[in-house]
Amino acid sequence: MALVVHPCYVLATASPSLYKSYKAMSEMMTTNALVKIKEAPPYSIELETPVLLDSLARASPDKKSGSNTFKENQPTEMEQNLANVKVIEETLKVSRSMAGVGVDQGTFSALSSGSSNS
């Protein structure tokens, strides 16, 4: 015997965030609007050069326009994450050996070209 459940009851069990994303995706698919084409860049003409030349420039969501925009006061230094350095230091302390850590070196002439002339 098959059990038939009405879709309203199935969606009622979904969390609000899941239901919201499902609803948004359904609307995009039914209105054929999966991609929103922008007509202008997310920065003003005055900010074009500073944004394009700054590798740290990041866009942030603008609730007013519903798009992403660049702010004039961009960060000038990147925050360093040293969490991996601590993990590597601990690993090397435990192993007490530097074997396997380093860079392989060699000459190009020692590399095989993939074909043999025998």
TAMOCOR-V973582 format. One record per pair of residues at least 6 apart in sequence whose ideal C-beta (glycine too) atoms are under 7 Angstrom apart, sorted by the first residue. I is the first residue (numbers start at 1). GAP is how many residues later the second one is. D is the distance in whole Angstrom. If there is no record, write none. Layout:
i: [I;I]
gap: [GAP;GAP]
d: [D;D]
This chain:
i: [11;14;28;42;42;42;42;42;43;43;47;47;51;51;54;56;56;56;57;57;59;59;59;60;60;60;61;62;62]
gap: [8;8;6;17;25;26;27;28;8;27;23;25;6;19;20;18;19;22;13;17;9;10;11;8;9;11;7;6;7]
d: [6;7;5;5;6;5;5;6;5;4;6;7;5;5;6;6;5;6;6;5;4;6;5;7;7;7;6;7;4]
